[in-house]
Amino acid sequence: MLQLTQLRKVYQGKVVLDIPSLLLDPGIFWIQGANGSGKSTLLKIIAGMVPFEGDITFKGSSLRHSPLIYRQHIGWAAAEPLYPPFMTGMDLITLYQRIRKVPQKEIDQLIERFNVGNFIKGQASAYSAGMTKRLSLLLAFMGDPALIILDEPLTTLDTNSFTLISDLILEAWQKKGTSFLMSSHQELDTNLLNAQRVLTVINQSIVL
Ligand SMILES: Nc1ncnc2c1ncn2[C@@H]1O[C@H](COP(=O)(O)OP(=O)(O)OP(=O)(O)O)[C@@H](O)[C@H]1O
């Protein structure tokens, strides 16, 4: 499904990641590793957010050679999402809806599941950290991407939302075969823990 080839990332002369080859089948993957080991960097690279050396292919499309097709398959939520303060959540949803051609019914369901209906029409500048987080997770799920990348999906969420996110992830995997790549310093829900596989970032590389 996801293939990394000769992937390297260097920040200011320091090699952060050096992964000769990695092939992942569909599934739910949890990336572990010490602070500063490169988890966020790896997720951002696979999400197509930061430049890198080497190549990544997903379902046969190369991020380097067919970036638009590659990105159509991917949903992404950053650890600390930030949106233009003057935009409303609904503006962002509408933008994603147009780009990803998402049916209105799916949007309505996501707004209800992520429980964002009570604030989504207000400007992003007035959102709390948890509200911004829930919006970012909703956007990552829009359009049924085949791979959803979530960096620290549970930070700033209340404990009720932990279960909600775990349920949504398991449901998407079981019903649609959606794959997930996630990092989390928090304990995941037990059901999700049983379903996931662990990748460890260590010595600039990945151990399965
Ligand atoms: N924009 C940047 N410029 C320079 N160095 C960076 C940048 N982003 C990350 N790094 C460095 O890359 C390394 C990996 O950082 P990264 O954020 O990927 O780690 P992490 O495993 O996600 O850490 P944590 O568990 O603390 O969130 C660190 O040494 C960090 O200082």
The ligand as a Gaussian input file, in Angstrom:
#p B3LYP/6-31G(d) Opt

LIG

0 1
 N       11.438000      22.786000      11.138000
 C       12.500000      22.216000      11.734000
 N       13.730000      22.776000      11.627000
 C       14.814000      22.200000      12.196000
 N       14.772000      21.047000      12.893000
 C       13.588000      20.446000      13.031000
 C       12.388000      20.990000      12.476000
 N       11.352000      20.161000      12.770000
 C       11.864000      19.163000      13.500000
 N       13.210000      19.317000      13.657000
 C       14.117000      18.401000      14.368000
 O       13.891000      17.099000      13.854000
 C       13.955000      16.137000      14.916000
 C       12.667000      15.333000      14.920000
 O       11.597000      16.190000      15.307000
 P       10.096000      15.661000      15.345000
 O        9.221000      16.813000      15.684000
 O        9.815000      14.925000      14.099000
 O       10.164000      14.604000      16.563000
 P        9.001000      13.812000      17.302000
 O        9.448000      12.372000      17.373000
 O        7.704000      14.070000      16.668000
 O        9.076000      14.476000      18.740000
 P        7.986000      14.625000      19.930000
 O        7.729000      13.250000      20.491000
 O        8.702000      15.487000      20.910000
 O        6.763000      15.276000      19.350000
 C       14.243000      16.900000      16.197000
 O       15.634000      16.835000      16.436000
 C       13.827000      18.318000      15.864000
 O       14.601000      19.253000      16.577000

